[in-house]
């Protein structure tokens, strides 16, 4: 079984959180333009993360690479989706929490 990189794990987590937020909070069946923009931005930032495989979760990062506008938007998504991930995506949520301790 191939090991998935930390960056790819973080991308999967943020993807699930944004999709969850857009569907449940905003009531959209498909990603709206604003959520699509946020997802593309977040994935691009993760692809360029200087920490690579040594990366912790973004919440614990010493470098704040998001623009203020995008940081505000991703924080809103995470505040809504984060606690609910334990119900809808428990394995992803547990892996994410484990990375904060790792």
N, C-alpha and C positions, 0 to 999 in steps of 0.2 A: 504494500500500500504506500503510495507516494505521500510524503509529508507536505502539507500546504504551508506556504510562507506566512509569516505574521502579517505582512502587508496584505496578502490576499484574504486572510481571515478578517482583518479590519475592514477591507472593502466589502466583504460579504455581510458583515454586521451592519455597516452604515447603509448598505443597499436595503437590507431588510427593514431597518428602522425608518428610512425615508418612505419606502413603499407602505409600511404600516401606518405611518403618520398621514400620508396622503389619502389612503383608503378609509381609515377609521376616523380621523379627526376632521378631514376636509370632505369626506364622502365621495371621493372620486374612484371610479373603477380602474382607471389608468392614471399614470403619473401626470399631474398637471404641468404646465410650462415652468412654474416656479420651482416645483420639486425636482423636475428633470434638470433644471439649471443647477440646483443645489447638489444633486447627485453627481453630475459631471464635474463640478468644482471639487467636491470632496474626494472623488476618485483620482482626479489629477493631483491633488495635494498629497494623497497617500502614495501615489506613484513616485513622487519626488521627495519623499521623506528621507532626510539625511541619516536617520537612525537605522533604516533597513530592518534587518532581522533582530536588532537589539531594541526595537521599538516597543515602548509601553503603550498604553491606551492614550489617546489624544488628550484626555482630561488630565493626565499626569505629566504631560509634555512640558518641557521648559521653554520650547520655541512655540510661539503662537503664529502659525503660518496662514491663518485665515484672515481675510479682510474683516473689519469690524461688522459690516453688514452681513456677511456670510456666517461669521461666528455667532451673531445673534440668531440667525435663522437655524443653524445646526443645533444650538443650545435649546431652542424651542422644540425642535423635533425630538431631541434626546430626552428632554424633560417629560414629554408626552409618551414617547414610545419606550423609553428605557424601563420603567417599572412594569410595563405591560408585556415586555419581552419574555419574562419568566413564565407567563401563561401561554403565549402564542409561539414562541421560539425558545423553549427552555434550554436546549443544548447550546445554542448560540449565546444566550445570556450567561450561562455558566462559564463558557469558555472565555467570554469577554471579562467577566469578573475575575477569573483565574489569572488572566494576563495582567490585571492590575496588581496582583499579589506577586507575580513571577519576577 
